[in-house]
Amino acid sequence: MIIKNGLTLVAIAFFLAALSMGYAEPKDPQDHSRTLIGHVFNKQDQPLQKAVVYLKNTKTLAAKTYSSDDDGSYRFPALSQNVDYEVYAEFSGARSDTKTVSAFDSRKQFNITLRINTNK
C-alpha cells in the first residue's frame, strides 16, 4: 500500500492509538453497577432534611456520606455488584438502624428507608 500524503499516515496512527487504549472497542452493553436510593424519616414519618447518611463498603471499609435533601431523600449511584454495603443515618445525635445491601442480591436499584427515633 502506498501512502500518498502524511495526512493518511496521521489518521492511521490515531486509529491505532485509539485501538490500543480501548476507545475503539464497544462498551459492555450490560451496566453492572447498582444504585441505592432512599429516604430518612423521624418516628412520626416526617422527612429529615440534612441527616447524614453513611454508606460503608464492607470490603475496604471506605465510607461515603450524603446529606439528605429537603424531602429526606438520599442517593448513592455506581455501587459495585460484588461488594456488600452497610447504610445508616444520623441526625441530631440519634442514629438509625444499619441496613445491608448484599452482593448476593441481583437488583440494580435498592430503595431503603431509614428511620431515626428523634423528637424533631
QUIJOLIN-V904157 format. One record per residue. RES is the residue in one letter. SS is DSSP state (2 for helix, 1 for strand, 0 for the rest). Layout:
BEGIN
RES/SS, RES/SS
END
This chain:
BEGIN
M/0, I/0, I/0, K/0, N/0, G/2, L/2, T/2, L/2, V/2, A/2, I/2, A/2, F/2, F/2, L/2, A/2, A/2, L/2, S/2, M/2, G/0, Y/0, A/0, E/0, P/0, K/0, D/0, P/0, Q/0, D/0, H/0, S/0, R/1, T/1, L/1, I/1, G/1, H/1, V/1, F/1, N/1, K/0, Q/0, D/0, Q/0, P/1, L/0, Q/0, K/0, A/0, V/1, V/1, Y/1, L/1, K/1, N/1, T/0, K/0, T/0, L/0, A/0, A/1, K/1, T/1, Y/1, S/1, S/0, D/0, D/0, D/0, G/0, S/1, Y/1, R/1, F/1, P/1, A/1, L/1, S/0, Q/0, N/0, V/0, D/0, Y/1, E/1, V/1, Y/1, A/1, E/1, F/1, S/0, G/0, A/1, R/1, S/0, D/0, T/0, K/1, T/1, V/1, S/0, A/0, F/0, D/0, S/0, R/0, K/0, Q/1, F/1, N/1, I/1, T/1, L/1, R/1, I/1, N/0, T/0, N/0, K/0
END
